[in-house]
Amino acid sequence: MRKGTKWTLWILGLMLAAIFINFYMNQYSFAYALITVLLFVFMGWGFLAKLKNDVRQHEDHHRREHQSAFEDIDRYTR
């Protein structure tokens, strides 16, 4: 397992444990605040994944068009 994944799982586990402990100790506002932070983290992670995917799609599309143009030039100049 990669080092970054291990740290992410540890932090996620500690956050979930903190949420359960705060609910058990009747500190609901702090538990809900931790849930909100966790939701923001997951939304940010999803946004970054979508952004990375969009950039790759754009680069692939641009590369395919560029290669197609070179193939057309080679075909007509032979």
DOKEBA-200108 format. One record per residue: residue number from 1; z, y, x of N, C-alpha, C in turn; residue in one letter. Coordinates in steps of 0.1 Angstrom, whole numbers, plus 5000, padded with zeros to 4 digits. Atoms other than C-alpha are relative to their C-alpha. Example, Ala and Ser with C-alpha at 12.3 -4.5 7.8 and 13.67 -1.06 7.14 Angstrom:
residues 2
+-----+------+------+------+-------+-------+-------+------+------+------+------+
|  nr | n.pz | n.py | n.px | ca.pz | ca.py | ca.px | c.pz | c.py | c.px | rest |
+-----+------+------+------+-------+-------+-------+------+------+------+------+
|   1 | 5000 | 4988 | 5009 |  5078 |  4955 |  5123 | 5000 | 5012 | 5009 |    a |
|   2 | 5000 | 4989 | 4991 |  5071 |  4989 |  5137 | 5008 | 5011 | 4992 |    s |
+-----+------+------+------+-------+-------+-------+------+------+------+------+
This chain:
residues 78
+-----+------+------+------+-------+-------+-------+------+------+------+------+
|  nr | n.pz | n.py | n.px | ca.pz | ca.py | ca.px | c.pz | c.py | c.px | rest |
+-----+------+------+------+-------+-------+-------+------+------+------+------+
|   1 | 5000 | 4988 | 5008 |  5000 |  5000 |  5000 | 5000 | 5012 | 5009 |    m |
|   2 | 5001 | 4987 | 4992 |  4991 |  5035 |  5013 | 5013 | 5008 | 4999 |    r |
|   3 | 4988 | 4993 | 4999 |  5019 |  5058 |  5023 | 5001 | 5010 | 4988 |    k |
|   4 | 5000 | 4990 | 5011 |  5009 |  5085 |  4997 | 5003 | 4993 | 4987 |    g |
|   5 | 4998 | 5007 | 5012 |  5009 |  5060 |  4969 | 5015 | 4995 | 4999 |    t |
|   6 | 4986 | 5004 | 5000 |  5043 |  5047 |  4979 | 5009 | 5011 | 4997 |    k |
|   7 | 4992 | 4988 | 5003 |  5058 |  5082 |  4979 | 4998 | 5004 | 4985 |    w |
|   8 | 5002 | 4996 | 5014 |  5042 |  5089 |  4945 | 5007 | 4991 | 4990 |    t |
|   9 | 4992 | 5009 | 5008 |  5057 |  5058 |  4930 | 5015 | 5002 | 5001 |    l |
|  10 | 4986 | 4997 | 4998 |  5091 |  5066 |  4944 | 5004 | 5012 | 4992 |    w |
|  11 | 4997 | 4988 | 5007 |  5090 |  5101 |  4930 | 4999 | 4998 | 4985 |    i |
|  12 | 5001 | 5003 | 5014 |  5078 |  5089 |  4896 | 5011 | 4992 | 4995 |    l |
|  13 | 4989 | 5008 | 5004 |  5105 |  5063 |  4895 | 5013 | 5008 | 4999 |    g |
|  14 | 4988 | 4992 | 5000 |  5132 |  5088 |  4904 | 5000 | 5010 | 4988 |    l |
|  15 | 5001 | 4991 | 5012 |  5119 |  5112 |  4877 | 5003 | 4993 | 4987 |    m |
|  16 | 4997 | 5008 | 5012 |  5120 |  5085 |  4850 | 5015 | 4997 | 5000 |    l |
|  17 | 4986 | 5003 | 5000 |  5155 |  5075 |  4861 | 5008 | 5012 | 4997 |    a |
|  18 | 4993 | 4988 | 5003 |  5166 |  5111 |  4860 | 4999 | 5004 | 4985 |    a |
|  19 | 5002 | 4997 | 5014 |  5152 |  5115 |  4825 | 5009 | 4991 | 4991 |    i |
|  20 | 4992 | 5009 | 5007 |  5170 |  5084 |  4812 | 5015 | 5003 | 5002 |    f |
|  21 | 4986 | 4997 | 4997 |  5203 |  5094 |  4829 | 5004 | 5013 | 4992 |    i |
|  22 | 4997 | 4988 | 5007 |  5201 |  5129 |  4813 | 5001 | 4998 | 4985 |    n |
|  23 | 4998 | 5004 | 5014 |  5195 |  5114 |  4779 | 5013 | 4993 | 4997 |    f |
|  24 | 4988 | 5007 | 5001 |  5224 |  5091 |  4784 | 5012 | 5009 | 5000 |    y |
|  25 | 4988 | 4991 | 4999 |  5247 |  5120 |  4794 | 4999 | 5012 | 4990 |    m |
|  26 | 5002 | 4990 | 5011 |  5235 |  5141 |  4763 | 4996 | 5013 | 5006 |    n |
|  27 | 5006 | 4988 | 4995 |  5218 |  5167 |  4784 | 4985 | 5000 | 4997 |    q |
|  28 | 5014 | 5001 | 5005 |  5187 |  5168 |  4763 | 4991 | 5011 | 5005 |    y |
|  29 | 5009 | 4989 | 4995 |  5173 |  5202 |  4774 | 4995 | 4997 | 5014 |    s |
|  30 | 5005 | 5003 | 4987 |  5172 |  5191 |  4810 | 4991 | 4988 | 5000 |    f |
|  31 | 5009 | 5011 | 5001 |  5157 |  5158 |  4801 | 4986 | 5003 | 4995 |    a |
|  32 | 5013 | 4996 | 5006 |  5130 |  5174 |  4780 | 4992 | 5009 | 5010 |    y |
|  33 | 5007 | 4992 | 4989 |  5123 |  5199 |  4809 | 4994 | 4991 | 5010 |    a |
|  34 | 5006 | 5010 | 4991 |  5118 |  5169 |  4832 | 4987 | 4994 | 4995 |    l |
|  35 | 5012 | 5006 | 5007 |  5094 |  5154 |  4807 | 4988 | 5010 | 5000 |    i |
|  36 | 5010 | 4989 | 5000 |  5075 |  5187 |  4805 | 4994 | 5001 | 5014 |    t |
|  37 | 5005 | 5000 | 4986 |  5072 |  5188 |  4843 | 4992 | 4988 | 5003 |    v |
|  38 | 5008 | 5012 | 4998 |  5060 |  5152 |  4843 | 4986 | 5001 | 4993 |    l |
|  39 | 5013 | 4999 | 5007 |  5033 |  5160 |  4817 | 4991 | 5010 | 5007 |    l |
|  40 | 5008 | 4990 | 4992 |  5022 |  5191 |  4837 | 4994 | 4993 | 5013 |    f |
|  41 | 5005 | 5007 | 4988 |  5019 |  5169 |  4868 | 4988 | 4991 | 4997 |    v |
|  42 | 5010 | 5009 | 5004 |  4998 |  5143 |  4850 | 4987 | 5008 | 4995 |    f |
|  43 | 5011 | 4992 | 5004 |  4976 |  5170 |  4834 | 4993 | 5006 | 5012 |    m |
|  44 | 5006 | 4995 | 4988 |  4970 |  5186 |  4868 | 4993 | 4990 | 5008 |    g |
|  45 | 5006 | 5011 | 4993 |  4962 |  5153 |  4883 | 4987 | 4996 | 4993 |    w |
|  46 | 5012 | 5003 | 5007 |  4937 |  5146 |  4856 | 4989 | 5010 | 5001 |    g |
|  47 | 5010 | 4989 | 4998 |  4921 |  5180 |  4860 | 4994 | 4999 | 5014 |    f |
|  48 | 5006 | 5002 | 4987 |  4917 |  5174 |  4897 | 4990 | 4988 | 5001 |    l |
|  49 | 5009 | 5012 | 5000 |  4902 |  5140 |  4891 | 4987 | 5003 | 4993 |    a |
|  50 | 5012 | 4996 | 5007 |  4877 |  5155 |  4866 | 4992 | 5009 | 5008 |    k |
|  51 | 5007 | 4991 | 4992 |  4868 |  5183 |  4889 | 4993 | 4993 | 5012 |    l |
|  52 | 5006 | 5008 | 4989 |  4862 |  5159 |  4918 | 4988 | 4992 | 4995 |    k |
|  53 | 5011 | 5007 | 5005 |  4840 |  5138 |  4896 | 4988 | 5009 | 4997 |    n |
|  54 | 5011 | 4991 | 5003 |  4820 |  5168 |  4884 | 4993 | 5005 | 5013 |    d |
|  55 | 5006 | 4996 | 4988 |  4814 |  5179 |  4920 | 4992 | 4989 | 5006 |    v |
|  56 | 5008 | 5011 | 4995 |  4802 |  5145 |  4930 | 4988 | 4998 | 4992 |    r |
|  57 | 5012 | 5001 | 5009 |  4779 |  5143 |  4900 | 4990 | 5011 | 5004 |    q |
|  58 | 5009 | 4989 | 4996 |  4764 |  5177 |  4910 | 4994 | 4998 | 5013 |    h |
|  59 | 5005 | 5003 | 4987 |  4760 |  5167 |  4946 | 4990 | 4989 | 4999 |    e |
|  60 | 5010 | 5011 | 5002 |  4743 |  5134 |  4936 | 4987 | 5005 | 4994 |    d |
|  61 | 5012 | 4995 | 5007 |  4720 |  5152 |  4912 | 4991 | 5009 | 5010 |    h |
|  62 | 5007 | 4991 | 4990 |  4711 |  5178 |  4939 | 4993 | 4992 | 5011 |    h |
|  63 | 5006 | 5008 | 4990 |  4705 |  5151 |  4965 | 4988 | 4992 | 4995 |    r |
|  64 | 5011 | 5007 | 5005 |  4683 |  5131 |  4942 | 4987 | 5009 | 4998 |    r |
|  65 | 5012 | 4991 | 5002 |  4661 |  5161 |  4933 | 4994 | 5003 | 5014 |    e |
|  66 | 5005 | 4996 | 4987 |  4658 |  5170 |  4970 | 4992 | 4988 | 5006 |    h |
|  67 | 5007 | 5011 | 4995 |  4648 |  5135 |  4980 | 4987 | 4998 | 4992 |    q |
|  68 | 5012 | 5001 | 5008 |  4623 |  5134 |  4951 | 4989 | 5010 | 5005 |    s |
|  69 | 5010 | 4990 | 4995 |  4607 |  5166 |  4964 | 4994 | 4996 | 5013 |    a |
|  70 | 5006 | 5004 | 4987 |  4603 |  5152 |  4999 | 4991 | 4988 | 4998 |    f |
|  71 | 5009 | 5011 | 5003 |  4588 |  5120 |  4985 | 4987 | 5004 | 4994 |    e |
|  72 | 5013 | 4994 | 5005 |  4563 |  5140 |  4965 | 4992 | 5006 | 5011 |    d |
|  73 | 5008 | 4994 | 4989 |  4553 |  5160 |  4995 | 4994 | 4989 | 5009 |    i |
|  74 | 5006 | 5011 | 4992 |  4549 |  5128 |  5016 | 4989 | 4993 | 4993 |    d |
|  75 | 5010 | 5008 | 5008 |  4529 |  5111 |  4989 | 4987 | 5008 | 5000 |    r |
|  76 | 5013 | 4992 | 5002 |  4504 |  5140 |  4985 | 4994 | 5004 | 5013 |    y |
|  77 | 5006 | 4996 | 4987 |  4500 |  5148 |  5022 | 4995 | 4988 | 5008 |    t |
|  78 | 5006 | 5012 | 4993 |  4490 |  5112 |  5032 | 4986 | 4999 | 4998 |    r |
+-----+------+------+------+-------+-------+-------+------+------+------+------+
